[in-house]
Every structure is written in structure tokens, then in C-alpha cells.
Amino acid sequence: MMAYFKEELKERNIILARSGDAPEKIEIYQDEIKVYAKDEVYHIPIESLRGKAIMDRLNYKGELTQEIYI
């Protein structure tokens, strides 16, 4: 399992659609991604389009200007 925390997610422009803020934490498992908001947890299949987009964003090393919303 890998974990990414709020500051790193903010730097990578990963935003929660409901609040407009970065998630508290994202955990990457073999078959799913868990996104932790303040009061809820989203379970996203890693092979879904959204899961692949999140993984691409987390693995990208260049400059990021466009937000990705969860």
C-alpha cells in the first residue's frame, strides 16, 4: 500500500468536487484507491477511468496546472 497526504495532493492539484479542497489522504491498494475526505471514504476501482486518471496524476513528475476532481 502507498499513501499520499493532503499537502502532496494539493501540490498535484487533486481536488474533492464537493468541498473544493484536497483530500485528507489517498491510499493505493492492489485493486482499489481509497480517497479520504473529512467525513467520508470513496472506494475507486484502480482499473476504472477515474482510477487510472488518479494514478497518472500521482505518478506524473512534471509541472501540473490543471486540477483533477474526485
PLY file of the C-alpha trace (Angstrom):
ply
format ascii 1.0
element vertex 70
property float x
property float y
property float z
element edge 69
property int vertex1
property int vertex2
end_header
0.00 0.00 0.00
1.12 3.53 -0.79
-0.29 6.63 0.87
-0.34 10.26 -0.24
-1.28 13.02 2.20
-3.04 16.36 1.91
-0.03 18.60 1.19
1.26 16.40 -1.62
-2.25 16.02 -3.07
-2.68 19.79 -3.02
0.63 20.20 -4.90
-0.59 17.71 -7.51
-3.91 19.60 -7.92
-6.12 16.71 -6.80
-9.34 18.28 -5.52
-12.58 16.99 -3.99
-15.51 18.17 -6.11
-17.84 18.67 -3.13
-15.59 20.82 -0.97
-13.03 22.24 -3.40
-10.26 21.18 -1.02
-7.60 18.47 -1.31
-8.45 15.05 0.20
-7.05 14.27 3.64
-5.33 11.14 2.31
-5.30 8.74 -0.65
-4.29 5.11 -0.18
-3.37 2.96 -3.18
-4.06 -0.78 -2.90
-3.62 -3.51 -5.50
-7.23 -3.34 -6.73
-8.64 -0.05 -5.42
-7.92 3.52 -4.42
-9.32 4.86 -1.16
-9.86 8.60 -1.02
-10.39 10.00 2.47
-12.43 13.19 2.80
-13.26 14.77 6.16
-16.35 12.64 6.77
-16.43 10.00 4.02
-14.27 7.49 2.18
-14.52 6.90 -1.57
-13.59 3.50 -2.99
-12.45 3.77 -6.62
-11.52 0.68 -8.66
-7.95 1.05 -9.86
-8.85 -0.15 -13.37
-11.66 2.41 -13.83
-11.09 5.55 -15.91
-11.11 7.69 -12.76
-8.70 5.31 -11.03
-6.31 5.41 -13.98
-6.52 9.23 -14.10
-5.66 9.45 -10.39
-2.73 7.05 -10.81
-1.43 9.01 -13.82
-1.60 12.23 -11.81
0.18 10.73 -8.81
2.97 9.26 -10.98
3.50 12.36 -13.17
6.73 14.20 -12.37
6.30 17.40 -14.42
4.54 20.68 -13.68
0.79 20.36 -13.08
-1.58 23.23 -13.81
-4.98 21.60 -14.43
-6.96 20.27 -11.47
-8.36 16.76 -11.31
-11.63 16.46 -9.39
-12.76 13.46 -7.37
0 1
1 2
2 3
3 4
4 5
5 6
6 7
7 8
8 9
9 10
10 11
11 12
12 13
13 14
14 15
15 16
16 17
17 18
18 19
19 20
20 21
21 22
22 23
23 24
24 25
25 26
26 27
27 28
28 29
29 30
30 31
31 32
32 33
33 34
34 35
35 36
36 37
37 38
38 39
39 40
40 41
41 42
42 43
43 44
44 45
45 46
46 47
47 48
48 49
49 50
50 51
51 52
52 53
53 54
54 55
55 56
56 57
57 58
58 59
59 60
60 61
61 62
62 63
63 64
64 65
65 66
66 67
67 68
68 69
